[in-house]
Amino acid sequence: MSDTINMLDAKSSLSKLVHALETGQASEFIIARNGRPAARLVPLLPAHDDRQRRIGAARGRFAAPADTDALNADVRRLLEGGT
């Protein structure tokens, strides 16, 4: 449900309006100028959605060898032009 707030009240209580949106106390505010709706103040997506793009998102999708040094001789041979 949206609440309509006049421009002067929105200016003087912007931090309270933003806090109400962040905490879920309100879903949106309509800001009116001279009694006519002029703008809509809505919350952005929750911050926890951005956390899904973290390092380790591919955990469990790939397998690393137990001994990463086991193929060093083969890698050296390939880098030095051997077949």
HTML snippet that shows the backbone in 3Dmol.js (N, CA, C, O; Angstrom):
<script src="https://3Dmol.org/build/3Dmol-min.js"></script>
<div id="view" style="width:600px;height:400px;position:relative"></div>
<script>
const pdb = `
ATOM      1  N   MET A   1       0.842  -1.168   0.000  1.00  0.00           N
ATOM      2  CA  MET A   1       0.000   0.000   0.000  1.00  0.00           C
ATOM      3  C   MET A   1       0.890   1.235   0.000  1.00  0.00           C
ATOM      4  O   MET A   1       1.875   1.275   0.738  1.00  0.00           O
ATOM      5  N   SER A   2       0.578   2.220  -0.789  1.00  0.00           N
ATOM      6  CA  SER A   2       1.412   3.415  -0.869  1.00  0.00           C
ATOM      7  C   SER A   2       0.773   4.570  -0.109  1.00  0.00           C
ATOM      8  O   SER A   2      -0.448   4.725  -0.089  1.00  0.00           O
ATOM      9  N   ASP A   3       1.615   5.363   0.507  1.00  0.00           N
ATOM     10  CA  ASP A   3       1.184   6.560   1.215  1.00  0.00           C
ATOM     11  C   ASP A   3       1.554   7.764   0.367  1.00  0.00           C
ATOM     12  O   ASP A   3       2.632   7.802  -0.226  1.00  0.00           O
ATOM     13  N   THR A   4       0.664   8.746   0.308  1.00  0.00           N
ATOM     14  CA  THR A   4       0.946   9.971  -0.421  1.00  0.00           C
ATOM     15  C   THR A   4       1.429  11.028   0.562  1.00  0.00           C
ATOM     16  O   THR A   4       0.795  11.278   1.587  1.00  0.00           O
ATOM     17  N   ILE A   5       2.560  11.642   0.234  1.00  0.00           N
ATOM     18  CA  ILE A   5       3.184  12.633   1.099  1.00  0.00           C
ATOM     19  C   ILE A   5       3.453  13.876   0.264  1.00  0.00           C
ATOM     20  O   ILE A   5       3.892  13.773  -0.882  1.00  0.00           O
ATOM     21  N   ASN A   6       3.191  15.058   0.836  1.00  0.00           N
ATOM     22  CA  ASN A   6       3.467  16.264   0.063  1.00  0.00           C
ATOM     23  C   ASN A   6       4.968  16.540   0.046  1.00  0.00           C
ATOM     24  O   ASN A   6       5.708  16.015   0.878  1.00  0.00           O
ATOM     25  N   MET A   7       5.409  17.352  -0.886  1.00  0.00           N
ATOM     26  CA  MET A   7       6.814  17.609  -1.131  1.00  0.00           C
ATOM     27  C   MET A   7       7.541  18.132   0.114  1.00  0.00           C
ATOM     28  O   MET A   7       8.645  17.679   0.414  1.00  0.00           O
ATOM     29  N   LEU A   8       6.947  19.063   0.831  1.00  0.00           N
ATOM     30  CA  LEU A   8       7.586  19.642   2.011  1.00  0.00           C
ATOM     31  C   LEU A   8       7.823  18.581   3.089  1.00  0.00           C
ATOM     32  O   LEU A   8       8.898  18.523   3.686  1.00  0.00           O
ATOM     33  N   ASP A   9       6.813  17.748   3.329  1.00  0.00           N
ATOM     34  CA  ASP A   9       6.973  16.678   4.323  1.00  0.00           C
ATOM     35  C   ASP A   9       8.026  15.669   3.886  1.00  0.00           C
ATOM     36  O   ASP A   9       8.787  15.165   4.712  1.00  0.00           O
ATOM     37  N   ALA A  10       8.072  15.374   2.598  1.00  0.00           N
ATOM     38  CA  ALA A  10       9.069  14.432   2.089  1.00  0.00           C
ATOM     39  C   ALA A  10      10.478  14.986   2.274  1.00  0.00           C
ATOM     40  O   ALA A  10      11.396  14.245   2.624  1.00  0.00           O
ATOM     41  N   LYS A  11      10.653  16.291   2.040  1.00  0.00           N
ATOM     42  CA  LYS A  11      11.963  16.913   2.229  1.00  0.00           C
ATOM     43  C   LYS A  11      12.402  16.855   3.683  1.00  0.00           C
ATOM     44  O   LYS A  11      13.556  16.547   3.977  1.00  0.00           O
ATOM     45  N   SER A  12      11.505  17.144   4.568  1.00  0.00           N
ATOM     46  CA  SER A  12      11.871  17.224   5.984  1.00  0.00           C
ATOM     47  C   SER A  12      11.994  15.855   6.655  1.00  0.00           C
ATOM     48  O   SER A  12      12.607  15.753   7.718  1.00  0.00           O
ATOM     49  N   SER A  13      11.437  14.819   6.072  1.00  0.00           N
ATOM     50  CA  SER A  13      11.493  13.502   6.713  1.00  0.00           C
ATOM     51  C   SER A  13      12.020  12.428   5.776  1.00  0.00           C
ATOM     52  O   SER A  13      11.611  11.271   5.872  1.00  0.00           O
ATOM     53  N   LEU A  14      12.919  12.790   4.873  1.00  0.00           N
ATOM     54  CA  LEU A  14      13.435  11.822   3.896  1.00  0.00           C
ATOM     55  C   LEU A  14      14.111  10.633   4.576  1.00  0.00           C
ATOM     56  O   LEU A  14      13.882   9.490   4.181  1.00  0.00           O
ATOM     57  N   SER A  15      14.935  10.881   5.587  1.00  0.00           N
ATOM     58  CA  SER A  15      15.628   9.770   6.239  1.00  0.00           C
ATOM     59  C   SER A  15      14.637   8.803   6.893  1.00  0.00           C
ATOM     60  O   SER A  15      14.866   7.593   6.883  1.00  0.00           O
ATOM     61  N   LYS A  16      13.555   9.310   7.456  1.00  0.00           N
ATOM     62  CA  LYS A  16      12.536   8.438   8.052  1.00  0.00           C
ATOM     63  C   LYS A  16      11.820   7.630   6.978  1.00  0.00           C
ATOM     64  O   LYS A  16      11.512   6.457   7.188  1.00  0.00           O
ATOM     65  N   LEU A  17      11.553   8.243   5.841  1.00  0.00           N
ATOM     66  CA  LEU A  17      10.896   7.530   4.743  1.00  0.00           C
ATOM     67  C   LEU A  17      11.788   6.404   4.220  1.00  0.00           C
ATOM     68  O   LEU A  17      11.322   5.288   3.989  1.00  0.00           O
ATOM     69  N   VAL A  18      13.066   6.705   4.037  1.00  0.00           N
ATOM     70  CA  VAL A  18      14.005   5.682   3.552  1.00  0.00           C
ATOM     71  C   VAL A  18      14.128   4.558   4.561  1.00  0.00           C
ATOM     72  O   VAL A  18      14.177   3.388   4.181  1.00  0.00           O
ATOM     73  N   HIS A  19      14.179   4.893   5.838  1.00  0.00           N
ATOM     74  CA  HIS A  19      14.261   3.859   6.875  1.00  0.00           C
ATOM     75  C   HIS A  19      13.017   2.954   6.834  1.00  0.00           C
ATOM     76  O   HIS A  19      13.126   1.735   6.970  1.00  0.00           O
ATOM     77  N   ALA A  20      11.860   3.549   6.650  1.00  0.00           N
ATOM     78  CA  ALA A  20      10.623   2.753   6.580  1.00  0.00           C
ATOM     79  C   ALA A  20      10.656   1.803   5.389  1.00  0.00           C
ATOM     80  O   ALA A  20      10.158   0.681   5.477  1.00  0.00           O
ATOM     81  N   LEU A  21      11.235   2.242   4.281  1.00  0.00           N
ATOM     82  CA  LEU A  21      11.344   1.370   3.104  1.00  0.00           C
ATOM     83  C   LEU A  21      12.351   0.257   3.347  1.00  0.00           C
ATOM     84  O   LEU A  21      12.104  -0.895   2.991  1.00  0.00           O
ATOM     85  N   GLU A  22      13.487   0.595   3.954  1.00  0.00           N
ATOM     86  CA  GLU A  22      14.534  -0.400   4.207  1.00  0.00           C
ATOM     87  C   GLU A  22      14.079  -1.483   5.173  1.00  0.00           C
ATOM     88  O   GLU A  22      14.455  -2.646   5.022  1.00  0.00           O
ATOM     89  N   THR A  23      13.289  -1.119   6.145  1.00  0.00           N
ATOM     90  CA  THR A  23      12.858  -2.086   7.159  1.00  0.00           C
ATOM     91  C   THR A  23      11.578  -2.823   6.777  1.00  0.00           C
ATOM     92  O   THR A  23      11.137  -3.719   7.496  1.00  0.00           O
ATOM     93  N   GLY A  24      10.985  -2.446   5.650  1.00  0.00           N
ATOM     94  CA  GLY A  24       9.775  -3.119   5.217  1.00  0.00           C
ATOM     95  C   GLY A  24       8.506  -2.584   5.832  1.00  0.00           C
ATOM     96  O   GLY A  24       7.439  -3.164   5.634  1.00  0.00           O
ATOM     97  N   GLN A  25       8.586  -1.497   6.572  1.00  0.00           N
ATOM     98  CA  GLN A  25       7.395  -0.900   7.173  1.00  0.00           C
ATOM     99  C   GLN A  25       6.489  -0.285   6.117  1.00  0.00           C
ATOM    100  O   GLN A  25       5.288  -0.128   6.338  1.00  0.00           O
ATOM    101  N   ALA A  26       7.070   0.067   4.958  1.00  0.00           N
ATOM    102  CA  ALA A  26       6.301   0.634   3.847  1.00  0.00           C
ATOM    103  C   ALA A  26       6.843   0.063   2.552  1.00  0.00           C
ATOM    104  O   ALA A  26       8.026  -0.261   2.455  1.00  0.00           O
ATOM    105  N   SER A  27       5.977  -0.059   1.559  1.00  0.00           N
ATOM    106  CA  SER A  27       6.423  -0.602   0.279  1.00  0.00           C
ATOM    107  C   SER A  27       6.740   0.501  -0.727  1.00  0.00           C
ATOM    108  O   SER A  27       7.552   0.294  -1.629  1.00  0.00           O
ATOM    109  N   GLU A  28       6.117   1.659  -0.587  1.00  0.00           N
ATOM    110  CA  GLU A  28       6.404   2.793  -1.452  1.00  0.00           C
ATOM    111  C   GLU A  28       5.737   4.042  -0.899  1.00  0.00           C
ATOM    112  O   GLU A  28       4.793   3.971  -0.112  1.00  0.00           O
ATOM    113  N   PHE A  29       6.250   5.182  -1.328  1.00  0.00           N
ATOM    114  CA  PHE A  29       5.654   6.466  -0.995  1.00  0.00           C
ATOM    115  C   PHE A  29       5.444   7.237  -2.290  1.00  0.00           C
ATOM    116  O   PHE A  29       6.314   7.245  -3.160  1.00  0.00           O
ATOM    117  N   ILE A  30       4.307   7.873  -2.416  1.00  0.00           N
ATOM    118  CA  ILE A  30       4.030   8.750  -3.547  1.00  0.00           C
ATOM    119  C   ILE A  30       4.251  10.183  -3.051  1.00  0.00           C
ATOM    120  O   ILE A  30       3.653  10.613  -2.065  1.00  0.00           O
ATOM    121  N   ILE A  31       5.113  10.901  -3.750  1.00  0.00           N
ATOM    122  CA  ILE A  31       5.387  12.284  -3.381  1.00  0.00           C
ATOM    123  C   ILE A  31       4.576  13.183  -4.296  1.00  0.00           C
ATOM    124  O   ILE A  31       4.662  13.087  -5.521  1.00  0.00           O
ATOM    125  N   ALA A  32       3.788  14.060  -3.686  1.00  0.00           N
ATOM    126  CA  ALA A  32       2.879  14.925  -4.449  1.00  0.00           C
ATOM    127  C   ALA A  32       3.337  16.380  -4.388  1.00  0.00           C
ATOM    128  O   ALA A  32       3.858  16.851  -3.377  1.00  0.00           O
ATOM    129  N   ARG A  33       3.126  17.062  -5.487  1.00  0.00           N
ATOM    130  CA  ARG A  33       3.380  18.497  -5.546  1.00  0.00           C
ATOM    131  C   ARG A  33       2.049  19.166  -5.848  1.00  0.00           C
ATOM    132  O   ARG A  33       1.409  18.868  -6.857  1.00  0.00           O
ATOM    133  N   ASN A  34       1.644  20.058  -4.985  1.00  0.00           N
ATOM    134  CA  ASN A  34       0.354  20.743  -5.119  1.00  0.00           C
ATOM    135  C   ASN A  34      -0.809  19.757  -5.231  1.00  0.00           C
ATOM    136  O   ASN A  34      -1.759  19.987  -5.979  1.00  0.00           O
ATOM    137  N   GLY A  35      -0.724  18.664  -4.485  1.00  0.00           N
ATOM    138  CA  GLY A  35      -1.801  17.689  -4.467  1.00  0.00           C
ATOM    139  C   GLY A  35      -1.793  16.690  -5.611  1.00  0.00           C
ATOM    140  O   GLY A  35      -2.624  15.782  -5.635  1.00  0.00           O
ATOM    141  N   ARG A  36      -0.873  16.834  -6.563  1.00  0.00           N
ATOM    142  CA  ARG A  36      -0.795  15.899  -7.693  1.00  0.00           C
ATOM    143  C   ARG A  36       0.419  14.994  -7.550  1.00  0.00           C
ATOM    144  O   ARG A  36       1.507  15.483  -7.247  1.00  0.00           O
ATOM    145  N   PRO A  37       0.267  13.689  -7.759  1.00  0.00           N
ATOM    146  CA  PRO A  37       1.414  12.775  -7.659  1.00  0.00           C
ATOM    147  C   PRO A  37       2.514  13.192  -8.648  1.00  0.00           C
ATOM    148  O   PRO A  37       2.252  13.438  -9.826  1.00  0.00           O
ATOM    149  N   ALA A  38       3.751  13.263  -8.135  1.00  0.00           N
ATOM    150  CA  ALA A  38       4.869  13.678  -8.971  1.00  0.00           C
ATOM    151  C   ALA A  38       5.978  12.633  -9.035  1.00  0.00           C
ATOM    152  O   ALA A  38       6.684  12.544 -10.040  1.00  0.00           O
ATOM    153  N   ALA A  39       6.142  11.841  -7.976  1.00  0.00           N
ATOM    154  CA  ALA A  39       7.236  10.868  -7.950  1.00  0.00           C
ATOM    155  C   ALA A  39       6.867   9.713  -7.031  1.00  0.00           C
ATOM    156  O   ALA A  39       5.981   9.816  -6.183  1.00  0.00           O
ATOM    157  N   ARG A  40       7.582   8.607  -7.230  1.00  0.00           N
ATOM    158  CA  ARG A  40       7.373   7.428  -6.391  1.00  0.00           C
ATOM    159  C   ARG A  40       8.703   7.059  -5.752  1.00  0.00           C
ATOM    160  O   ARG A  40       9.714   6.942  -6.444  1.00  0.00           O
ATOM    161  N   LEU A  41       8.710   6.877  -4.449  1.00  0.00           N
ATOM    162  CA  LEU A  41       9.891   6.470  -3.708  1.00  0.00           C
ATOM    163  C   LEU A  41       9.708   5.006  -3.338  1.00  0.00           C
ATOM    164  O   LEU A  41       8.805   4.656  -2.578  1.00  0.00           O
ATOM    165  N   VAL A  42      10.579   4.146  -3.885  1.00  0.00           N
ATOM    166  CA  VAL A  42      10.472   2.702  -3.658  1.00  0.00           C
ATOM    167  C   VAL A  42      11.825   2.160  -3.217  1.00  0.00           C
ATOM    168  O   VAL A  42      12.853   2.763  -3.523  1.00  0.00           O
ATOM    169  N   PRO A  43      11.848   1.039  -2.508  1.00  0.00           N
ATOM    170  CA  PRO A  43      13.124   0.454  -2.091  1.00  0.00           C
ATOM    171  C   PRO A  43      13.821  -0.249  -3.246  1.00  0.00           C
ATOM    172  O   PRO A  43      13.177  -0.714  -4.186  1.00  0.00           O
ATOM    173  N   LEU A  44      15.146  -0.320  -3.164  1.00  0.00           N
ATOM    174  CA  LEU A  44      15.918  -1.110  -4.111  1.00  0.00           C
ATOM    175  C   LEU A  44      15.849  -2.566  -3.690  1.00  0.00           C
ATOM    176  O   LEU A  44      15.284  -2.888  -2.645  1.00  0.00           O
ATOM    177  N   LEU A  45      16.421  -3.446  -4.498  1.00  0.00           N
ATOM    178  CA  LEU A  45      16.460  -4.858  -4.131  1.00  0.00           C
ATOM    179  C   LEU A  45      17.239  -5.028  -2.837  1.00  0.00           C
ATOM    180  O   LEU A  45      18.171  -4.268  -2.574  1.00  0.00           O
ATOM    181  N   PRO A  46      16.880  -5.994  -2.041  1.00  0.00           N
ATOM    182  CA  PRO A  46      17.608  -6.222  -0.794  1.00  0.00           C
ATOM    183  C   PRO A  46      19.090  -6.497  -1.054  1.00  0.00           C
ATOM    184  O   PRO A  46      19.455  -7.058  -2.087  1.00  0.00           O
ATOM    185  N   ALA A  47      19.930  -6.098  -0.112  1.00  0.00           N
ATOM    186  CA  ALA A  47      21.373  -6.267  -0.258  1.00  0.00           C
ATOM    187  C   ALA A  47      21.775  -7.728  -0.324  1.00  0.00           C
ATOM    188  O   ALA A  47      22.775  -8.055  -0.963  1.00  0.00           O
ATOM    189  N   HIS A  48      21.027  -8.620   0.316  1.00  0.00           N
ATOM    190  CA  HIS A  48      21.419 -10.021   0.328  1.00  0.00           C
ATOM    191  C   HIS A  48      21.356 -10.650  -1.058  1.00  0.00           C
ATOM    192  O   HIS A  48      21.985 -11.687  -1.271  1.00  0.00           O
ATOM    193  N   ASP A  49      20.636 -10.078  -1.999  1.00  0.00           N
ATOM    194  CA  ASP A  49      20.624 -10.615  -3.359  1.00  0.00           C
ATOM    195  C   ASP A  49      21.977 -10.471  -4.022  1.00  0.00           C
ATOM    196  O   ASP A  49      22.354 -11.318  -4.832  1.00  0.00           O
ATOM    197  N   ASP A  50      22.722  -9.416  -3.701  1.00  0.00           N
ATOM    198  CA  ASP A  50      24.037  -9.200  -4.284  1.00  0.00           C
ATOM    199  C   ASP A  50      25.052 -10.209  -3.758  1.00  0.00           C
ATOM    200  O   ASP A  50      26.063 -10.462  -4.414  1.00  0.00           O
ATOM    201  N   ARG A  51      24.806 -10.772  -2.617  1.00  0.00           N
ATOM    202  CA  ARG A  51      25.748 -11.718  -2.027  1.00  0.00           C
ATOM    203  C   ARG A  51      25.806 -13.024  -2.794  1.00  0.00           C
ATOM    204  O   ARG A  51      26.726 -13.811  -2.571  1.00  0.00           O
ATOM    205  N   GLN A  52      24.880 -13.286  -3.670  1.00  0.00           N
ATOM    206  CA  GLN A  52      24.903 -14.512  -4.450  1.00  0.00           C
ATOM    207  C   GLN A  52      26.005 -14.478  -5.504  1.00  0.00           C
ATOM    208  O   GLN A  52      26.324 -15.515  -6.086  1.00  0.00           O
ATOM    209  N   ARG A  53      26.590 -13.315  -5.761  1.00  0.00           N
ATOM    210  CA  ARG A  53      27.648 -13.178  -6.757  1.00  0.00           C
ATOM    211  C   ARG A  53      29.019 -13.162  -6.090  1.00  0.00           C
ATOM    212  O   ARG A  53      29.886 -12.382  -6.484  1.00  0.00           O
ATOM    213  N   ARG A  54      29.221 -13.985  -5.115  1.00  0.00           N
ATOM    214  CA  ARG A  54      30.463 -13.986  -4.357  1.00  0.00           C
ATOM    215  C   ARG A  54      31.425 -15.039  -4.874  1.00  0.00           C
ATOM    216  O   ARG A  54      31.050 -15.957  -5.603  1.00  0.00           O
ATOM    217  N   ILE A  55      32.673 -14.878  -4.475  1.00  0.00           N
ATOM    218  CA  ILE A  55      33.677 -15.894  -4.772  1.00  0.00           C
ATOM    219  C   ILE A  55      33.223 -17.188  -4.110  1.00  0.00           C
ATOM    220  O   ILE A  55      32.738 -17.179  -2.978  1.00  0.00           O
ATOM    221  N   GLY A  56      33.380 -18.269  -4.803  1.00  0.00           N
ATOM    222  CA  GLY A  56      32.947 -19.551  -4.275  1.00  0.00           C
ATOM    223  C   GLY A  56      31.571 -19.952  -4.771  1.00  0.00           C
ATOM    224  O   GLY A  56      31.008 -20.952  -4.325  1.00  0.00           O
ATOM    225  N   ALA A  57      31.030 -19.171  -5.695  1.00  0.00           N
ATOM    226  CA  ALA A  57      29.702 -19.484  -6.209  1.00  0.00           C
ATOM    227  C   ALA A  57      29.700 -20.796  -6.986  1.00  0.00           C
ATOM    228  O   ALA A  57      28.654 -21.426  -7.133  1.00  0.00           O
ATOM    229  N   ALA A  58      30.867 -21.213  -7.485  1.00  0.00           N
ATOM    230  CA  ALA A  58      30.964 -22.457  -8.261  1.00  0.00           C
ATOM    231  C   ALA A  58      31.441 -23.626  -7.404  1.00  0.00           C
ATOM    232  O   ALA A  58      31.814 -24.676  -7.927  1.00  0.00           O
ATOM    233  N   ARG A  59      31.427 -23.438  -6.089  1.00  0.00           N
ATOM    234  CA  ARG A  59      31.877 -24.501  -5.191  1.00  0.00           C
ATOM    235  C   ARG A  59      31.087 -25.789  -5.451  1.00  0.00           C
ATOM    236  O   ARG A  59      29.857 -25.788  -5.500  1.00  0.00           O
ATOM    237  N   GLY A  60      31.828 -26.873  -5.613  1.00  0.00           N
ATOM    238  CA  GLY A  60      31.203 -28.166  -5.830  1.00  0.00           C
ATOM    239  C   GLY A  60      30.947 -28.498  -7.289  1.00  0.00           C
ATOM    240  O   GLY A  60      30.549 -29.622  -7.596  1.00  0.00           O
ATOM    241  N   ARG A  61      31.162 -27.561  -8.195  1.00  0.00           N
ATOM    242  CA  ARG A  61      30.919 -27.810  -9.617  1.00  0.00           C
ATOM    243  C   ARG A  61      32.159 -28.334 -10.330  1.00  0.00           C
ATOM    244  O   ARG A  61      32.053 -28.890 -11.424  1.00  0.00           O
ATOM    245  N   PHE A  62      33.331 -28.166  -9.727  1.00  0.00           N
ATOM    246  CA  PHE A  62      34.582 -28.599 -10.332  1.00  0.00           C
ATOM    247  C   PHE A  62      35.370 -29.414  -9.327  1.00  0.00           C
ATOM    248  O   PHE A  62      35.255 -29.216  -8.118  1.00  0.00           O
ATOM    249  N   ALA A  63      36.165 -30.326  -9.838  1.00  0.00           N
ATOM    250  CA  ALA A  63      36.994 -31.145  -8.963  1.00  0.00           C
ATOM    251  C   ALA A  63      38.460 -30.834  -9.232  1.00  0.00           C
ATOM    252  O   ALA A  63      38.887 -30.824 -10.386  1.00  0.00           O
ATOM    253  N   ALA A  64      39.225 -30.582  -8.192  1.00  0.00           N
ATOM    254  CA  ALA A  64      40.658 -30.335  -8.303  1.00  0.00           C
ATOM    255  C   ALA A  64      41.381 -31.622  -7.939  1.00  0.00           C
ATOM    256  O   ALA A  64      40.925 -32.374  -7.077  1.00  0.00           O
ATOM    257  N   PRO A  65      42.505 -31.874  -8.591  1.00  0.00           N
ATOM    258  CA  PRO A  65      43.252 -33.091  -8.248  1.00  0.00           C
ATOM    259  C   PRO A  65      43.785 -33.003  -6.823  1.00  0.00           C
ATOM    260  O   PRO A  65      44.072 -31.916  -6.322  1.00  0.00           O
ATOM    261  N   ALA A  66      43.912 -34.149  -6.183  1.00  0.00           N
ATOM    262  CA  ALA A  66      44.403 -34.187  -4.798  1.00  0.00           C
ATOM    263  C   ALA A  66      45.854 -33.732  -4.735  1.00  0.00           C
ATOM    264  O   ALA A  66      46.242 -33.042  -3.792  1.00  0.00           O
ATOM    265  N   ASP A  67      46.665 -34.108  -5.727  1.00  0.00           N
ATOM    266  CA  ASP A  67      48.074 -33.726  -5.755  1.00  0.00           C
ATOM    267  C   ASP A  67      48.298 -32.832  -6.969  1.00  0.00           C
ATOM    268  O   ASP A  67      48.392 -33.321  -8.095  1.00  0.00           O
ATOM    269  N   THR A  68      48.382 -31.537  -6.744  1.00  0.00           N
ATOM    270  CA  THR A  68      48.526 -30.598  -7.861  1.00  0.00           C
ATOM    271  C   THR A  68      49.928 -30.620  -8.465  1.00  0.00           C
ATOM    272  O   THR A  68      50.126 -30.104  -9.565  1.00  0.00           O
ATOM    273  N   ASP A  69      50.895 -31.199  -7.779  1.00  0.00           N
ATOM    274  CA  ASP A  69      52.269 -31.259  -8.285  1.00  0.00           C
ATOM    275  C   ASP A  69      52.543 -32.524  -9.103  1.00  0.00           C
ATOM    276  O   ASP A  69      53.629 -32.664  -9.664  1.00  0.00           O
ATOM    277  N   ALA A  70      51.603 -33.421  -9.178  1.00  0.00           N
ATOM    278  CA  ALA A  70      51.831 -34.704  -9.842  1.00  0.00           C
ATOM    279  C   ALA A  70      52.129 -34.551 -11.328  1.00  0.00           C
ATOM    280  O   ALA A  70      52.842 -35.380 -11.894  1.00  0.00           O
ATOM    281  N   LEU A  71      51.612 -33.533 -11.962  1.00  0.00           N
ATOM    282  CA  LEU A  71      51.797 -33.380 -13.410  1.00  0.00           C
ATOM    283  C   LEU A  71      52.821 -32.306 -13.775  1.00  0.00           C
ATOM    284  O   LEU A  71      52.886 -31.900 -14.935  1.00  0.00           O
ATOM    285  N   ASN A  72      53.616 -31.840 -12.823  1.00  0.00           N
ATOM    286  CA  ASN A  72      54.577 -30.783 -13.096  1.00  0.00           C
ATOM    287  C   ASN A  72      55.560 -31.162 -14.207  1.00  0.00           C
ATOM    288  O   ASN A  72      55.870 -30.334 -15.064  1.00  0.00           O
ATOM    289  N   ALA A  73      56.046 -32.390 -14.201  1.00  0.00           N
ATOM    290  CA  ALA A  73      57.002 -32.815 -15.228  1.00  0.00           C
ATOM    291  C   ALA A  73      56.367 -32.761 -16.618  1.00  0.00           C
ATOM    292  O   ALA A  73      57.013 -32.337 -17.577  1.00  0.00           O
ATOM    293  N   ASP A  74      55.120 -33.182 -16.732  1.00  0.00           N
ATOM    294  CA  ASP A  74      54.430 -33.143 -18.025  1.00  0.00           C
ATOM    295  C   ASP A  74      54.209 -31.709 -18.490  1.00  0.00           C
ATOM    296  O   ASP A  74      54.376 -31.402 -19.670  1.00  0.00           O
ATOM    297  N   VAL A  75      53.844 -30.853 -17.585  1.00  0.00           N
ATOM    298  CA  VAL A  75      53.614 -29.444 -17.931  1.00  0.00           C
ATOM    299  C   VAL A  75      54.919 -28.807 -18.387  1.00  0.00           C
ATOM    300  O   VAL A  75      54.934 -28.087 -19.386  1.00  0.00           O
ATOM    301  N   ARG A  76      56.019 -29.059 -17.671  1.00  0.00           N
ATOM    302  CA  ARG A  76      57.317 -28.505 -18.055  1.00  0.00           C
ATOM    303  C   ARG A  76      57.714 -28.980 -19.446  1.00  0.00           C
ATOM    304  O   ARG A  76      58.178 -28.191 -20.268  1.00  0.00           O
ATOM    305  N   ARG A  77      57.533 -30.251 -19.704  1.00  0.00           N
ATOM    306  CA  ARG A  77      57.874 -30.818 -21.008  1.00  0.00           C
ATOM    307  C   ARG A  77      57.060 -30.138 -22.112  1.00  0.00           C
ATOM    308  O   ARG A  77      57.617 -29.807 -23.159  1.00  0.00           O
ATOM    309  N   LEU A  78      55.775 -29.924 -21.910  1.00  0.00           N
ATOM    310  CA  LEU A  78      54.940 -29.283 -22.907  1.00  0.00           C
ATOM    311  C   LEU A  78      55.334 -27.822 -23.131  1.00  0.00           C
ATOM    312  O   LEU A  78      55.330 -27.339 -24.263  1.00  0.00           O
ATOM    313  N   LEU A  79      55.678 -27.117 -22.036  1.00  0.00           N
ATOM    314  CA  LEU A  79      56.070 -25.724 -22.156  1.00  0.00           C
ATOM    315  C   LEU A  79      57.415 -25.554 -22.848  1.00  0.00           C
ATOM    316  O   LEU A  79      57.668 -24.534 -23.489  1.00  0.00           O
ATOM    317  N   GLU A  80      58.260 -26.541 -22.718  1.00  0.00           N
ATOM    318  CA  GLU A  80      59.598 -26.471 -23.353  1.00  0.00           C
ATOM    319  C   GLU A  80      59.574 -26.990 -24.787  1.00  0.00           C
ATOM    320  O   GLU A  80      60.618 -27.091 -25.431  1.00  0.00           O
ATOM    321  N   GLY A  81      58.393 -27.316 -25.284  1.00  0.00           N
ATOM    322  CA  GLY A  81      58.262 -27.704 -26.686  1.00  0.00           C
ATOM    323  C   GLY A  81      58.258 -29.193 -26.932  1.00  0.00           C
ATOM    324  O   GLY A  81      58.264 -29.628 -28.084  1.00  0.00           O
ATOM    325  N   GLY A  82      58.249 -29.975 -25.889  1.00  0.00           N
ATOM    326  CA  GLY A  82      58.194 -31.423 -26.055  1.00  0.00           C
ATOM    327  C   GLY A  82      56.795 -31.894 -26.382  1.00  0.00           C
ATOM    328  O   GLY A  82      55.827 -31.152 -26.217  1.00  0.00           O
ATOM    329  N   THR A  83      56.690 -33.103 -26.836  1.00  0.00           N
ATOM    330  CA  THR A  83      55.368 -33.642 -27.143  1.00  0.00           C
ATOM    331  C   THR A  83      55.017 -34.798 -26.251  1.00  0.00           C
ATOM    332  O   THR A  83      53.934 -35.369 -26.377  1.00  0.00           O
TER     333      THR A  83
END
`;
const viewer = $3Dmol.createViewer("view");
viewer.addModel(pdb, "pdb");
viewer.setStyle({}, {cartoon: {color: "spectrum"}});
viewer.zoomTo();
viewer.render();
</script>
